[in-house]
Amino acid sequence: MRGTTTAMAPAGVIRALVVDDEALARRGVRQLLATHDDVEVVGECRDGRSALSALEMLEPDLLFLDIQMPEWDGFTVLRRAVERSGVAALPLTVFLTAYEEFALDAFEVEAVDYLVKPVGEQRFDEAMRRVRRRLALPTAGVPADAQPADRVWSVRPLVIATASGQRVVQLEDIDWIGADDYYVSVYTGGRRFLLRESMASLETRLDPTRFVRIHRSAMVNISRVRELRSAGSDVVILHDGTKLPVSRRRRAALVAALG
């Protein structure tokens, strides 16, 4: 449900609107933004109705949006905004909430990120890096010359069920993916998460210029590949030192993706 953003200020400033029914939470966002010189907070709202009006009047590039608010929740705000002005009028949205259980719903409406309070500076800065990438890239976050005319590859994160709740894994944070029967193992930052989806199914959704199948049971994030080594058999070495075999018939596709 994310549309294109409105034009940014001439100086390249990202115009942000902060919506939260708690004044302390709004102040917290301002404090976290204090080190981001390219962001200007153009407005604050404490409820959904005023947020809808502010979206129309201010036309921000970025929206920090709470979910649980009196009368209208965050999803209602976005729905009403689309009904009034169309999906193209929506800014990039970062949800900021105390509840983890709405993560899947948040990414169904194409949120840039989903932050659970209290938010640390490092996690907030990660969200801002994603915002800048979205603002800098063409449609669907994929470079135009890498995007077939009849296909828009998914940029949605993977939402993985864990024992403690739902884990949101951004695609750019994935190191590699391994087949595990009817599941796949998603490796990110030294951790492994099990997702109930086949490798074949996942491969059809991911941009082949970013994720390449190197073996029947392995797919790598190209940005994580440090080197391709050939010594009897081909092996890719990732930046974290992980070594993965490359099948002979998939080597050409990997080399092409590596450029």
C-alpha positions in Angstrom: 0.0 0.0 0.0 3.0 2.3 -0.1 2.9 4.9 -2.8 5.6 7.1 -4.2 6.8 9.9 -2.0 6.3 13.6 -2.6 9.2 15.7 -3.9 11.8 16.4 -1.3 12.9 19.9 -0.3 15.6 21.4 -2.6 18.2 21.0 0.0 17.6 17.2 0.1 15.9 17.3 3.4 13.6 14.4 4.4 10.4 15.9 5.7 9.0 13.7 8.6 5.7 13.6 10.4 5.5 12.0 13.8 2.2 10.4 15.0 1.9 9.0 18.5 -0.7 9.5 21.2 2.1 9.7 23.8 4.1 13.0 24.1 7.1 11.1 25.5 7.2 8.8 22.5 7.0 11.8 20.1 9.9 13.5 22.0 11.8 10.2 21.8 11.6 10.2 18.0 12.8 13.8 17.8 15.8 12.9 20.0 16.6 9.9 17.8 16.4 12.1 14.8 18.7 14.8 16.3 21.8 13.2 14.8 20.2 12.9 11.3 20.9 16.3 9.8 19.0 15.5 6.6 15.7 15.1 8.4 13.3 17.8 9.4 10.2 17.1 11.6 7.5 19.1 9.9 4.7 18.1 12.3 3.5 16.0 15.2 0.1 14.5 15.8 -1.4 12.7 18.8 -4.4 11.0 17.1 -5.4 9.5 13.8 -7.8 12.3 12.7 -5.2 15.0 13.1 -2.7 12.8 11.4 -4.9 12.4 8.3 -5.2 16.2 8.0 -1.5 16.6 8.5 -0.7 14.1 5.7 -2.8 16.2 3.3 -1.5 19.6 4.3 2.2 18.8 4.9 2.8 16.1 2.3 5.7 14.6 4.3 8.3 12.2 2.8 8.4 10.0 5.9 5.8 9.0 8.5 6.6 7.7 11.9 3.3 6.0 12.9 2.1 4.5 16.1 -0.4 1.7 15.8 -2.5 1.7 19.0 -4.1 5.1 19.3 -7.6 6.3 20.5 -10.4 6.0 18.0 -8.3 5.4 14.9 -5.3 3.1 14.8 -2.4 3.5 12.5 -3.7 1.2 9.9 -7.0 3.1 9.8 -5.0 6.3 9.2 -3.3 4.8 6.1 -6.5 3.4 4.8 -8.4 6.7 5.1 -5.4 8.5 3.5 -5.6 6.2 0.5 -9.4 6.6 0.3 -9.0 10.4 0.2 -5.9 10.9 -1.9 -4.9 7.6 -3.4 -2.0 5.3 -2.7 0.5 7.6 -4.5 0.0 10.2 -1.8 1.3 8.0 1.0 4.8 8.8 2.4 7.2 6.1 3.4 6.0 4.7 6.7 7.9 3.4 9.7 5.7 1.9 12.4 6.7 2.6 15.9 4.7 0.6 18.5 4.9 -1.3 21.8 3.3 -4.4 20.3 5.2 -7.0 18.3 2.1 -8.9 17.0 1.2 -6.4 14.3 4.5 -6.9 12.4 2.9 -9.0 9.6 0.1 -6.5 9.1 2.6 -3.7 8.9 4.5 -5.2 6.1 1.3 -6.1 4.3 1.0 -2.4 3.8 4.6 -2.1 2.6 6.0 -0.4 5.7 9.7 0.4 5.5 10.3 -0.8 9.0 8.6 -1.9 12.2 10.2 -0.6 15.4 9.2 -2.0 18.8 9.4 0.5 21.8 11.7 1.2 23.4 13.8 1.8 20.4 17.6 2.0 20.7 19.7 4.4 18.6 21.4 1.6 16.6 18.0 0.0 15.6 16.6 3.4 14.7 19.6 4.3 12.5 19.0 1.0 10.6 15.5 2.1 9.9 16.7 5.4 8.6 19.2 3.7 6.3 16.3 1.8 4.8 14.4 5.0 4.4 17.2 6.6 2.5 17.6 3.6 0.2 13.9 3.7 -0.6 14.0 7.4 -1.4 17.1 6.9 -3.6 15.8 3.9 -5.6 13.2 3.7 -8.4 10.0 1.5 -8.2 9.8 -1.3 -5.7 13.3 -0.6 -4.4 15.0 -2.3 -7.4 17.2 -0.5 -9.9 15.3 0.0 -13.2 17.9 -1.7 -15.3 17.8 -4.8 -13.2 14.0 -5.1 -13.2 12.2 -6.9 -16.1 9.3 -4.9 -17.5 6.8 -7.6 -16.6 8.1 -8.4 -13.1 8.5 -6.5 -9.8 10.5 -8.5 -7.4 9.4 -8.6 -3.7 11.1 -6.1 -1.4 9.0 -7.2 1.6 10.9 -8.6 4.6 10.5 -12.1 5.7 8.2 -12.4 8.8 9.3 -15.6 10.6 7.4 -17.2 13.4 9.6 -18.0 16.5 9.0 -19.3 20.0 9.0 -15.7 21.3 6.8 -14.1 18.6 7.4 -12.9 15.0 10.8 -12.1 13.8 11.1 -9.6 10.9 14.1 -10.1 8.7 14.9 -7.5 6.1 16.0 -9.0 2.7 19.3 -7.0 2.7 20.2 -8.4 6.1 20.1 -12.0 4.9 23.5 -13.7 4.4 22.3 -16.9 2.8 19.4 -19.3 2.7 19.5 -23.1 3.0 16.9 -25.7 2.1 15.5 -27.8 5.0 12.8 -30.2 3.7 9.6 -28.2 3.5 11.3 -25.2 5.2 14.2 -23.0 4.5 16.9 -21.9 7.0 17.5 -18.1 6.9 20.9 -17.1 8.1 21.4 -13.5 9.2 24.0 -11.9 11.4 25.2 -15.3 12.8 21.7 -16.5 13.6 19.5 -19.1 11.9 15.7 -18.8 11.6 13.4 -21.5 10.2 10.8 -20.3 7.6 8.0 -22.6 6.4 8.4 -22.1 2.7 10.2 -24.1 0.0 13.4 -22.9 -1.6 11.7 -23.1 -5.0 8.9 -20.8 -3.8 11.2 -18.3 -2.2 13.4 -18.2 -5.3 10.5 -17.1 -7.5 9.9 -14.0 -5.2 13.5 -12.8 -4.8 15.4 -10.6 -7.2 17.8 -12.8 -9.1 20.4 -10.0 -9.3 20.5 -10.0 -5.5 19.9 -13.6 -4.5 21.4 -16.4 -6.5 20.9 -20.1 -6.2 24.4 -21.6 -6.0 23.4 -25.2 -5.2 20.2 -27.3 -5.0 20.1 -26.5 -1.3 21.6 -23.0 -1.0 21.0 -19.5 -2.1 23.3 -16.5 -1.3 22.9 -12.8 -1.0 25.3 -11.5 -3.6 26.3 -8.5 -1.4 27.6 -11.0 1.2 30.0 -12.9 -1.2 33.6 -12.1 -0.5 35.1 -14.4 -3.1 34.5 -17.3 -5.4 37.3 -19.9 -5.0 38.0 -22.7 -7.4 40.3 -25.5 -6.1 39.0 -28.8 -7.5 35.5 -27.7 -6.8 33.9 -24.2 -6.6 33.2 -22.6 -3.2 31.9 -19.2 -2.3 33.2 -17.5 0.8 31.0 -15.0 2.5 32.2 -12.0 4.5 31.6 -13.8 7.8 33.8 -16.7 6.6 31.0 -19.1 5.8 31.9 -21.5 2.9 29.3 -22.8 0.6 29.7 -25.2 -2.3 28.7 -24.1 -5.8 27.3 -26.6 -8.2 28.9 -26.8 -11.7 25.7 -26.0 -13.5 24.9 -22.9 -11.3 28.4 -21.4 -11.5 27.7 -19.3 -14.6 24.7 -17.6 -13.0 26.7 -16.8 -10.0 29.6 -15.3 -12.0 27.2 -13.2 -14.0 25.5 -11.9 -10.8 28.9 -11.0 -9.3 29.6 -9.0 -12.4 
